[in-house]
Amino acid sequence: MSGALEDKRTATRLRILVEIADRQPAVSQGEIADAVGVTSQAVSEYIRELVEDGYVEKEGRSRYRVTKEGVDWLFQEVKDLRRFADHVADDVLESVQEDAAIAAEDVSAGETVTLSVREGLLHAVPGSSGPATGVATTDAEAGDDVSVTGFEGVIEIAPGRVTVVQIPPARSGGSAAVEPSALETACDGADVVVAAGVEAVVALRKANVESETAFAAGEVAAAAAERGLDATVVATADLVGRVTDALRDGDALYEVTEAAQVESEEEA
């Protein structure tokens, strides 16, 4: 375990060394004292010890630099702290947190349940036959929400895909330039359809396709894909970049296509 977790002095020593590394070579002991929450005299004493231990090198008045040995010690302490934080997040908190699921069958409080994701939502059934389980903390009838804790195992979810369909901006024809039946076909099979931009909303209405929302389309589609749902984002060309930025931030798999357009009289 990290020494910084075992005693306060090592923790303070670590913080002061970090502050020196961040500010070097010109180091103000007063600024470090304010940042760490100790007196300037205490900072001076800690720095003297760090110099004696070979972790810090004094280059002149108020000029210090962290040595290779000091960097190595910092790396080791940070590595140990990260390992401890991961243990708390992955092993401790995961086992005590509670979440809600839809009861696929009647469930009693205290009963072990198997967990799965269906249509993007967590579901629970009595028993421990699946790869992911938990313990119900409330009673629930089939179809009701049930509180679950004590999670174990992993719920395997195949990520969904996102298709972004571009609609021309109004200045270039907008929804009037889009073939409604082709847009309807492009949205067929999608679990979630969202719109980005006025032209996209109108185009979907003309195609008799209902969208989940016209706000934060990229974020909504990314969240749906994360839960295993396929999504179609119908977006005005001017907003496609904003949508794809959100999809990349959400690590969603996506492709961008253009909506089929109405043939002009010359083409016909």
Number of C-alpha atoms within 10 A of each C-alpha: 11 17 15 18 14 10 10 11 13 15 16 18 18 20 17 22 24 17 19 22 19 13 16 15 17 15 18 17 20 15 14 22 18 12 12 15 12 14 14 16 12 14 23 15 12 18 22 14 14 19 18 11 12 13 20 23 20 15 11 9 8 12 15 21 21 23 17 13 13 22 16 13 15 19 12 14 20 15 14 17 17 13 14 15 13 13 13 13 12 11 13 13 14 15 15 12 11 17 16 16 21 23 24 19 15 15 25 17 14 14 17 23 25 22 30 21 16 13 11 17 13 18 21 30 24 20 15 15 12 14 13 17 25 26 25 28 20 14 16 19 14 14 14 14 20 24 19 26 20 18 22 16 12 12 15 11 15 11 18 22 21 26 20 27 23 23 33 21 19 15 6 10 13 19 26 17 19 25 17 22 13 15 23 17 11 19 24 13 11 16 17 21 26 26 28 25 19 16 24 28 23 15 26 22 15 17 19 13 18 15 18 12 14 18 12 14 26 31 20 23 32 29 21 23 27 20 19 21 22 22 26 27 29 34 32 26 20 14 17 20 13 16 23 22 13 19 22 14 11 17 14 22 16 20 12 16 12 16 22 17 18 15 11 8 6 5 6 6
